[in-house]
């Protein structure tokens, strides 16, 4: 999710600075274009090949849809230049929703990874999906609607676009509510859930987790890497700091790259599901007659062996077939 394009513009007697969230200069939109294209491709492929039928692929689609709302709202000013504060407030709804939703979905990936390891079944994700939707869709949507009634975005005639105004003599409460709090909370709980998942892997292996397993932290890590510099810079500006223009532009670029990075990482499930779909279309999948001879009891054993061997791919087509051992025993 990503969000603000702040451009240090001016300081008047009133001691404020305008942060440009919707630049209209192409050179300032390079990272936005990259993220918009990458997330758009993931969403398009997911819908064409109906990849959302798999639990985790459904989450991949959801986080990229959130990014699409965010990035294409920023690009919309190239086609429909804002001319009033009302226009800016409309844009605030989609931008705040997209940013917060993507951040929360990132944290929920950590939770889904943990419960999948705990119960050895992606079916648990289906049971949790209604709560995921409440947290990552409904709550951000409410937040976006609330932002409409605030001055989070206003139209600046000098800039010719929507800006967020920061006053050096007061705390930027709106920025804290719509940006700082949801992103930092998502980062913290995401790291906690990933640490719990790593501990679970260690117990499954009955040995210490290797360093390579900590690559799983890349998910909340992307959020931290892309947003920490910008959030720190903007907070400092609220206390009267005057960062250099180059520093501000670098921070903006990193924040705008979150969607591109997420599309590359989360898009792995799309590639795997796409490969499975193509194989099925070409007739390379197992026939229905052959599938009737598969014993469900063998699936958990295979999954447990894969975990012991360090195979943690939970996004493949086979993952939907995994049934927890308790479920199998209770049905036998």
VEXPA-792609 format. One record per residue (C-alpha): residue number from 0; y, x, z. Coordinates in steps of 0.25 Angstrom, whole numbers, plus 5000, padded with zeros to 4 digits. Layout:
NODE;num;py;px;pz
NODE;NUM;Y;X;Z;
...
This chain:
NODE;num;py;px;pz
NODE;0;5000;5000;5000;
NODE;1;5013;5007;4999;
NODE;2;5027;5003;5000;
NODE;3;5041;5008;5000;
NODE;4;5048;5015;4990;
NODE;5;5060;5020;4999;
NODE;6;5071;5028;4992;
NODE;7;5081;5034;5001;
NODE;8;5094;5029;4994;
NODE;9;5106;5028;5003;
NODE;10;5112;5028;5017;
NODE;11;5124;5019;5020;
NODE;12;5133;5017;5032;
NODE;13;5123;5007;5036;
NODE;14;5113;5018;5037;
NODE;15;5101;5012;5029;
NODE;16;5093;5017;5017;
NODE;17;5086;5009;5006;
NODE;18;5071;5012;5004;
NODE;19;5068;5008;4989;
NODE;20;5054;5000;4990;
NODE;21;5055;4996;4975;
NODE;22;5060;5008;4966;
NODE;23;5063;5005;4952;
NODE;24;5062;5019;4947;
NODE;25;5049;5022;4940;
NODE;26;5049;5036;4946;
NODE;27;5048;5030;4960;
NODE;28;5037;5021;4956;
NODE;29;5027;5031;4951;
NODE;30;5018;5030;4963;
NODE;31;5020;5015;4963;
NODE;32;5015;5014;4949;
NODE;33;5003;5023;4952;
NODE;34;4999;5014;4964;
NODE;35;5001;5001;4957;
NODE;36;4993;5005;4945;
NODE;37;4981;5010;4954;
NODE;38;4981;4998;4963;
NODE;39;4982;4989;4951;
NODE;40;4970;4995;4944;
NODE;41;4962;4994;4956;
NODE;42;4965;4979;4958;
NODE;43;4963;4976;4943;
NODE;44;4949;4982;4943;
NODE;45;4945;4976;4956;
NODE;46;4949;4962;4950;
NODE;47;4943;4964;4936;
NODE;48;4929;4969;4942;
NODE;49;4930;4960;4954;
NODE;50;4928;4971;4964;
NODE;51;4934;4963;4975;
NODE;52;4920;4957;4977;
NODE;53;4916;4969;4986;
NODE;54;4923;4969;5000;
NODE;55;4929;4983;4999;
NODE;56;4933;4982;4985;
NODE;57;4940;4969;4989;
NODE;58;4948;4977;4999;
NODE;59;4951;4987;4988;
NODE;60;4957;4976;4979;
NODE;61;4965;4971;4991;
NODE;62;4972;4984;4995;
NODE;63;4975;4987;4980;
NODE;64;4981;4973;4978;
NODE;65;4990;4976;4990;
NODE;66;4995;4988;4983;
NODE;67;4997;4980;4970;
NODE;68;5006;4971;4977;
NODE;69;5014;4983;4983;
NODE;70;5015;4992;4971;
NODE;71;5018;4981;4960;
NODE;72;5028;4975;4969;
NODE;73;5035;4989;4969;
NODE;74;5034;4989;4954;
NODE;75;5039;4975;4952;
NODE;76;5053;4980;4953;
NODE;77;5052;4987;4940;
NODE;78;5050;4974;4933;
NODE;79;5058;4964;4942;
NODE;80;5069;4973;4949;
NODE;81;5073;4967;4962;
NODE;82;5087;4961;4963;
NODE;83;5087;4954;4976;
NODE;84;5082;4956;4990;
NODE;85;5074;4943;4988;
NODE;86;5066;4950;4977;
NODE;87;5064;4962;4987;
NODE;88;5059;4953;4998;
NODE;89;5049;4947;4988;
NODE;90;5044;4961;4985;
NODE;91;5043;4964;5000;
NODE;92;5032;4954;5001;
NODE;93;5022;4961;4991;
NODE;94;5026;4975;4995;
NODE;95;5024;4973;5010;
NODE;96;5011;4965;5007;
NODE;97;5006;4975;4998;
NODE;98;5009;4987;5007;
NODE;99;5004;4981;5020;
NODE;100;4991;4975;5013;
NODE;101;4987;4988;5007;
NODE;102;4989;4996;5020;
NODE;103;4981;4985;5028;
NODE;104;4970;4985;5018;
NODE;105;4969;5000;5019;
NODE;106;4966;4999;5034;
NODE;107;4956;4988;5031;
NODE;108;4948;4997;5022;
NODE;109;4946;5006;5034;
NODE;110;4941;4994;5042;
NODE;111;4932;4989;5031;
NODE;112;4926;5003;5030;
NODE;113;4924;5003;5045;
NODE;114;4917;4989;5046;
NODE;115;4909;4993;5033;
NODE;116;4903;5005;5040;
NODE;117;4901;4998;5053;
NODE;118;4893;4986;5047;
NODE;119;4888;4993;5035;
NODE;120;4892;4982;5026;
NODE;121;4904;4978;5018;
NODE;122;4901;4964;5021;
NODE;123;4910;4966;5034;
NODE;124;4922;4968;5025;
NODE;125;4920;4954;5019;
NODE;126;4920;4948;5033;
NODE;127;4933;4956;5036;
NODE;128;4940;4953;5023;
NODE;129;4947;4940;5029;
NODE;130;4953;4949;5040;
NODE;131;4956;4960;5030;
NODE;132;4964;4950;5021;
NODE;133;4971;4944;5033;
NODE;134;4976;4958;5037;
NODE;135;4978;4965;5024;
NODE;136;4983;4953;5015;
NODE;137;4989;4942;5024;
NODE;138;4996;4950;5034;
NODE;139;5003;4959;5024;
NODE;140;5006;4946;5016;
NODE;141;5013;4940;5028;
NODE;142;5020;4954;5030;
NODE;143;5025;4953;5016;
NODE;144;5030;4939;5017;
NODE;145;5038;4943;5030;
NODE;146;5044;4955;5023;
NODE;147;5051;4945;5013;
NODE;148;5060;4939;5025;
NODE;149;5064;4953;5029;
NODE;150;5074;4964;5023;
NODE;151;5062;4974;5021;
NODE;152;5066;4974;5006;
NODE;153;5080;4972;5001;
NODE;154;5087;4973;4988;
NODE;155;5096;4985;4986;
NODE;156;5106;4984;4975;
NODE;157;5108;4999;4975;
NODE;158;5094;5002;4973;
NODE;159;5091;4990;4964;
NODE;160;5078;4987;4971;
NODE;161;5072;4983;4984;
NODE;162;5074;4992;4996;
NODE;163;5070;4993;5011;
NODE;164;5083;4996;5019;
NODE;165;5081;5006;5031;
NODE;166;5092;5007;5041;
NODE;167;5093;5021;5049;
NODE;168;5097;5014;5062;
NODE;169;5086;5005;5064;
NODE;170;5071;5004;5063;
NODE;171;5065;4998;5050;
NODE;172;5057;4987;5056;
NODE;173;5054;4981;5043;
NODE;174;5048;4994;5037;
NODE;175;5040;4995;5050;
NODE;176;5034;4981;5049;
NODE;177;5031;4981;5034;
NODE;178;5027;4996;5032;
NODE;179;5025;5005;5044;
NODE;180;5017;4996;5053;
NODE;181;5007;4990;5043;
NODE;182;5004;5004;5036;
NODE;183;5003;5012;5049;
NODE;184;4994;5001;5055;
NODE;185;4985;5001;5043;
NODE;186;4984;5016;5044;
NODE;187;4981;5017;5058;
NODE;188;4970;5006;5058;
NODE;189;4964;5011;5045;
NODE;190;4962;5025;5051;
NODE;191;4956;5019;5064;
NODE;192;4946;5011;5055;
NODE;193;4942;5023;5047;
NODE;194;4940;5031;5059;
NODE;195;4931;5020;5064;
NODE;196;4923;5020;5051;
NODE;197;4922;5035;5051;
NODE;198;4916;5034;5065;
NODE;199;4906;5024;5060;
NODE;200;4902;5033;5049;
NODE;201;4899;5044;5059;
NODE;202;4890;5035;5067;
NODE;203;4883;5031;5054;
NODE;204;4880;5045;5050;
NODE;205;4877;5049;5065;
NODE;206;4886;5061;5062;
NODE;207;4900;5066;5061;
NODE;208;4908;5060;5050;
NODE;209;4911;5071;5039;
NODE;210;4925;5074;5036;
NODE;211;4924;5067;5022;
NODE;212;4922;5054;5029;
NODE;213;4937;5055;5033;
NODE;214;4941;5053;5019;
NODE;215;4940;5038;5022;
NODE;216;4953;5039;5029;
NODE;217;4959;5041;5015;
NODE;218;4962;5026;5016;
NODE;219;4972;5025;5027;
NODE;220;4975;5039;5024;
NODE;221;4982;5034;5010;
NODE;222;4990;5025;5018;
NODE;223;4995;5035;5028;
NODE;224;4997;5046;5017;
NODE;225;5005;5036;5008;
NODE;226;5013;5029;5018;
NODE;227;5016;5038;5030;
NODE;228;5027;5047;5023;
NODE;229;5035;5035;5019;
NODE;230;5033;5027;5032;
NODE;231;5038;5039;5040;
NODE;232;5050;5042;5030;
NODE;233;5054;5027;5030;
NODE;234;5053;5027;5045;
NODE;235;5062;5039;5047;
NODE;236;5072;5033;5037;
NODE;237;5073;5022;5047;
NODE;238;5077;5031;5058;
NODE;239;5088;5038;5049;
NODE;240;5080;5049;5042;
NODE;241;5084;5053;5028;
NODE;242;5072;5058;5021;
NODE;243;5074;5065;5008;
NODE;244;5073;5057;4995;
NODE;245;5061;5065;4990;
NODE;246;5053;5063;5003;
NODE;247;5055;5048;5002;
NODE;248;5051;5047;4988;
NODE;249;5038;5055;4991;
NODE;250;5035;5046;5003;
NODE;251;5037;5034;4993;
NODE;252;5028;5040;4983;
NODE;253;5017;5042;4993;
NODE;254;5018;5028;4998;
NODE;255;5017;5022;4984;
NODE;256;5005;5030;4981;
NODE;257;4996;5022;4992;
NODE;258;4992;5012;4982;
NODE;259;4987;5023;4972;
NODE;260;4980;5030;4982;
NODE;261;4973;5017;4988;
NODE;262;4969;5013;4974;
NODE;263;4962;5027;4972;
NODE;264;4955;5026;4985;
NODE;265;4952;5012;4986;
NODE;266;4949;5011;4971;
NODE;267;4936;5018;4973;
NODE;268;4930;5005;4977;
NODE;269;4935;4999;4964;
NODE;270;4929;5011;4956;
NODE;271;4916;5009;4962;
NODE;272;4916;4994;4961;
NODE;273;4921;4995;4947;
NODE;274;4909;5005;4944;
NODE;275;4899;4995;4950;
NODE;276;4905;4983;4942;
NODE;277;4904;4991;4929;
NODE;278;4890;4995;4932;
NODE;279;4886;4981;4935;
NODE;280;4893;4976;4922;
NODE;281;4885;4987;4914;
NODE;282;4872;4981;4920;
NODE;283;4869;4993;4929;
NODE;284;4868;4986;4942;
NODE;285;4855;4981;4948;
NODE;286;4851;4968;4943;
NODE;287;4850;4956;4951;
NODE;288;4835;4956;4951;
NODE;289;4835;4970;4956;
NODE;290;4845;4967;4967;
NODE;291;4835;4956;4973;
NODE;292;4826;4967;4977;
NODE;293;4836;4975;4985;
NODE;294;4833;4973;5000;
NODE;295;4846;4971;5008;
NODE;296;4840;4979;5020;
NODE;297;4841;4992;5012;
NODE;298;4856;4991;5010;
NODE;299;4861;4994;5024;
NODE;300;4851;5006;5025;
NODE;301;4856;5012;5012;
NODE;302;4871;5009;5016;
NODE;303;4868;5016;5030;
NODE;304;4862;5028;5023;
NODE;305;4874;5029;5014;
NODE;306;4883;5029;5026;
NODE;307;4875;5040;5032;
NODE;308;4876;5048;5019;
NODE;309;4891;5047;5019;
NODE;310;4892;5037;5008;
NODE;311;4903;5027;5013;
NODE;312;4906;5020;5000;
NODE;313;4909;5006;5004;
NODE;314;4915;5001;4991;
NODE;315;4903;5001;4982;
NODE;316;4896;4989;4977;
NODE;317;4884;4992;4985;
NODE;318;4892;4991;4998;
NODE;319;4893;4975;4997;
NODE;320;4878;4975;4998;
NODE;321;4877;4982;5012;
NODE;322;4873;4973;5023;
NODE;323;4873;4978;5038;
NODE;324;4860;4981;5044;
NODE;325;4862;4970;5055;
NODE;326;4864;4960;5044;
NODE;327;4851;4964;5037;
NODE;328;4843;4964;5050;
NODE;329;4849;4950;5055;
NODE;330;4844;4944;5041;
NODE;331;4831;4950;5041;
